[in-house]
Structures are given as structure tokens and as C-alpha cells.
Amino acid sequence: MDTQLVAKSAGALADKYRLNIVLALSQQDQLAFAEVQELTGLSQPCVSHHLKILADSGLVQTQKCGRCVNITLNREALRGLASFFDTLG
């Protein structure tokens, strides 16, 4: 895995709200934007900001369905990140 991608992913996970979003997504197939907002207790602009950082890092994918936005975990990217950290140990 590219070290620049690892740095971006690790930086995205360094925030407690984004980490909680990823943890919640690891337990479910997808979350709606409103569910993420309820999970975090943050305003809509704050949730959008955090989801953009996660999406830019490649850890999550967003899909617009009408007026709803669904968020899914990019499990392949997480496996790559885990594999990178495995090489350190």
C-alpha cells in the first residue's frame, strides 16, 4: 500500500467521530446520512465535513439515492491498511 494513502487513511481515523462512523459501518452494510448524524450528534455541515474526509481517504464510499445519501465502508481499503500495519509487527 502506498505510504501517502496510509497517511491519509490514518489521519482520517485519528478523529473520534470519524472512527465511530467507521466502527458503526463495520457492523452494518450501510448507513444513511441521517443515521450518521444521529450516531455522532453533529450538525449536518459537520457530518458532511467528516464524511468528505473519510471518502477522500478512500475508507468510505457515498452513494446518492434521490435525496438520500448512503455511506458504505470500503472494506478493501481497510484490508490494505490492516495489511500495511501487519508488516510493521
C-alpha positions as CSV (number, residue, x, y, z in Angstrom):
1,M,0.0,0.0,0.0
2,D,1.2,3.5,-0.9
3,T,2.6,5.3,2.2
4,Q,0.8,8.5,1.1
5,L,-2.5,6.6,1.1
6,V,-1.7,5.1,4.5
7,A,-1.0,8.6,5.9
8,K,-4.3,9.9,4.6
9,S,-6.3,6.9,5.9
10,A,-4.6,7.1,9.3
11,G,-5.3,10.8,9.5
12,A,-8.9,10.2,8.7
13,L,-9.2,7.7,11.5
14,A,-7.4,10.0,14.0
15,D,-10.7,11.8,14.8
16,K,-13.1,10.2,17.3
17,Y,-16.2,11.0,15.2
18,R,-14.8,9.5,12.1
19,L,-13.5,6.5,13.9
20,N,-17.0,5.9,15.4
21,I,-18.5,6.2,11.9
22,V,-16.1,3.6,10.6
23,L,-16.8,1.3,13.6
24,A,-20.5,1.6,13.0
25,L,-20.2,0.8,9.3
26,S,-18.1,-2.2,10.2
27,Q,-21.2,-3.6,11.9
28,Q,-23.7,-2.8,9.1
29,D,-23.7,-2.9,5.4
30,Q,-24.5,0.8,5.0
31,L,-25.7,3.9,6.9
32,A,-27.9,6.7,5.7
33,F,-26.6,10.2,6.2
34,A,-29.3,10.8,8.9
35,E,-28.2,7.7,10.8
36,V,-24.6,9.1,10.8
37,Q,-25.9,12.4,12.1
38,E,-27.8,10.7,14.8
39,L,-24.8,8.5,15.7
40,T,-22.5,11.4,16.1
41,G,-24.9,14.1,17.4
42,L,-23.2,16.5,15.0
43,S,-24.8,19.1,12.7
44,Q,-25.4,18.4,9.0
45,P,-22.4,20.5,7.9
46,C,-20.1,18.8,10.4
47,V,-21.2,15.3,9.3
48,S,-20.7,16.3,5.7
49,H,-17.2,17.5,6.5
50,H,-16.3,14.3,8.3
51,L,-17.7,12.1,5.6
52,K,-15.8,14.1,2.9
53,I,-12.5,13.4,4.8
54,L,-13.4,9.7,5.1
55,A,-14.4,9.5,1.4
56,D,-11.3,11.4,0.3
57,S,-9.1,8.9,2.2
58,G,-10.9,6.0,0.4
59,L,-12.2,4.4,3.6
60,V,-15.9,5.0,2.8
61,Q,-17.9,5.4,-0.3
62,T,-21.0,7.5,-0.6
63,Q,-23.9,7.0,-3.0
64,K,-26.7,9.4,-3.6
65,C,-30.1,7.9,-4.0
66,G,-32.7,10.6,-4.7
67,R,-32.4,13.0,-1.7
68,C,-30.7,10.4,0.5
69,V,-27.0,9.7,0.8
70,N,-25.9,6.2,1.8
71,I,-22.5,5.5,3.2
72,T,-20.7,2.2,2.9
73,L,-17.3,1.0,4.2
74,N,-14.6,0.4,1.6
75,R,-13.5,-3.0,3.1
76,E,-10.8,-3.5,0.5
77,A,-9.1,-0.2,1.6
78,L,-9.3,-1.3,5.2
79,R,-7.8,-4.6,4.4
80,G,-5.0,-2.9,2.6
81,L,-4.4,-0.6,5.7
82,A,-4.5,-3.6,8.0
83,S,-2.0,-5.4,5.8
84,F,0.3,-2.4,5.9
85,F,0.2,-2.3,9.7
86,D,0.8,-6.1,9.8
87,T,4.1,-5.5,8.0
88,L,5.2,-3.3,10.9
89,G,4.8,-6.0,13.5
